[in-house]
């Protein structure tokens, strides 16, 4: 489930200079939202999937974009235009994202969302909750989905903003996967989620954050650090898992591909460290695609072969 779906408008250009007129080399519009990328990943890996999210009632284009990709979509309608995310990719590798807010509560029925999710859980092997929440949904929405999944004996995986994740942890999600900036924003009360994924203390910061997230309720707490690796903490211990070195064409959606890969592996019965390594290999394959969130599944095995083994910490 990804309530706050959107249309991603990606623009490629030489350089983005605020306050000036910039000219793009190319622009593409695709269905967006973190859960859309998770579904793309699952589809590329051969797993059936279903997406629940908001969709404009009077504009079929968003649903058409998903249908053209082969996504099984359960729309929750809203009035007015759909949410838009603007993505600027510069030749030098810098990425700028401007996320839209989402429909206002008066433009849809927020009370209808969780019943739709509960209905879909009846035929699902598990649920992944990812992305921001639109206005009108409370911060504990994902936590309530986790509880509904557990009532049916299903696992629930969560990738949300710091405030949403904080409200979810008491419900005992089976996996959380923030990046180090998001994790530290949650743990230290910062409004700014952006941090440098570098420094001599980066590994220790990720390990510490994963331990605290586990202590606060996550059964599996993963804290990712981009091309450096990820920390995992479970009841059995803590591990650092290094990343594969691959050429990066577009880093957008790497965390979503990671969640899709980990979900697929866990549903196949993989062990926790093995599942995280697989998720990292899937993410490494995804960033080699020029369109964020897309995946060439043939690149997963080479990336997995290039991953170091998990190291207990």
ABEGO torsion letter per residue (X at the ends): XBABBBBBBBBBBABBBBGBBBBBABBBBBBBEAAAAAAAAAAAAGBBBBBBBBBBAABAAAAAAAAAAGBBBBBBBBBEBBBBBBBBBBAAGBBBBBBBAEBBAAABBAAAAAAAAAAAAAABAEBBBBEBBBBGBBAAAAAAAAAAAAAAGBBBBBBBBAAAAAAAAAAGBABBBBBAAAAAAAAAGBABABBBBBEAAAAAAAAAAAAAAAAAGBABBBBBBEAAEBBBBBAAEBBBBBBBBBBBABABGAAAAAAAAAAAAAAAGBBAAAAAAAAAAAAAAAAABABBGBBBAAAAAAAAAABBBBBBX
